[in-house]
């Protein structure tokens, strides 16, 4: 089915329809909160999600799904077919954690030292599992549903690897959807963005080489620390002077290492930075100008700059029709007051971008309420949003795969 084939089937009266789903999800909500906290207690890094994927696969098999494991190493895909309809739909949740030492002090805090679910992937997994159970037991749809539990989102590698291993050839999807919780957005509110929704990300390591010497005799040396300071400052001109003011670009130098003593000028300094944008042309500008500016600035001070530029992953670009469909479903499922139709794009990055390059779909934002930010050691997923988000997935599936 092409994106143009999305239909708007008649649905049951809103009150009865919503109550059917909400009550069904609520019946097991506490068990899925407990499951979420269990996953939170046992976080696993990218491509190491063995316990999590086994838990996911076991639950799905018990509910009657056809389960496929080992995709991209620890990825899981589950298939549920009802009726004879030919339409197909994919929903995706990520499973991996981050190399962060948790500092929440919660009774279900991470038991794995230096590893933490600081981005809410435990919540995303539990949301999709809660929806999966309802859809298996009471789902009213006609077609094929594929649930994609993806590893290694944090590395930007999981989605691409699943695709390269035949994800969409083995598990066809007319459209695919995903979501991410977002701190600072009202709890349970859904944000929908047409077009660019999250930024691309690329990485650069800049090695600035000078000539070491005594701190008392800088004229006998070429100071790479001074050159690095000028490079860092000059790099900010790339966005302010080379990117259209109406477009988005972000350059962040997040690491600088050089020298070991106050009275010694070192030979080298290493900078590590990221570049983010929404549009391919801006992404190209950032790459070209970052290299040119770093090299020229270093040379102006007698040093040399070598730039090792690594492409990360592309921007998340939501398909307009699929996004409008998701928004309309949300208005019916959650109520208009819970849908933010003017939600602004985020400058963070997500490898769901690769899935949207391969298939139509949309990536949505779910308010986590007032909490610590993502990737913060004090962050925790808001369990109050688990049930309404699961109910939303159910509504979307039943509308998309309606007879």
ZIQUIMO-V264659 format. One record per backbone hydrogen bond with DSSP energy under -1.0 kcal/mol. CO is the residue of the C=O (numbers start at 0). NH is the residue of the N-H. Records with the same first field share a line. If there is no record, write none. Layout:
CO->NH  NH
This chain:
1->4
2->5
12->16
13->17
14->18
15->19
16->20
17->21
18->22
19->23
20->24
21->25
22->26
24->27
27->31
28->32
29->33
30->34
31->35
32->36
33->37
34->38
35->39
36->40
37->41
40->110
43->96
44->47
47->49
48->52
49->53
50->54
51->55
52->56
53->57
54->58
55->59
56->60
57->61
58->62
59->64
60->63
65->78
67->76
69->72
70->74
71->73
74->70
75->148
76->67
77->146
78->65
79->144
81->142
86->143
87->173
88->145
89->176
90->147
92->149
97->99  115
105->108
111->114
115->97  117
117->374
119->123
120->124
121->125
122->126
123->127
124->128
125->129
126->130
127->131
128->132
129->133
130->134
131->135
132->136
133->137
142->81
143->88
144->79
145->90
146->77
147->92
148->75
149->94
151->156  157
152->155
156->160
157->161
158->162
159->163
160->164
161->166
162->165
165->169
166->170
174->89
175->361
176->91
177->363
179->365
181->184  367
184->368
185->188
188->366
189->339
190->364
194->317
196->345
197->315
200->312
201->274
202->309
203->272
204->307
205->270
206->305
207->268
208->303
210->221
212->264
213->216
216->219
217->220
221->210
222->226
223->227
224->228
225->229
226->230
227->231
228->232
229->233
230->234
233->236
234->237
235->239
236->240
237->241
243->246
249->275
251->273
254->271
256->269
260->263
262->214
264->212
266->209
268->207
269->256
270->205
271->253  254
272->203
273->251
274->201
275->249
276->199
278->282
279->283
280->284
281->285
282->286
283->287
284->288
285->289
286->290
287->291
288->292
289->293
290->294
291->295
292->296
293->297
294->298
295->299
297->300  302
298->301
303->208
305->206
307->204
309->202
312->200
315->196  197
317->194
318->322
319->323
320->324
321->325
322->326
323->327
324->328
325->329
326->330
327->331
328->332
329->333  334
334->337
335->338
337->189
339->191  342
347->198
349->352
350->353
351->355
352->356
353->357
354->358
359->175
360->318
361->177
363->179
364->190
365->181
366->187
368->183  370
372->375
375->378
376->102
381->384
382->385
384->388
385->389
386->390
387->391
388->392
389->393
390->394
391->395
392->396
393->397
394->398
395->399
396->400
398->401
400->141
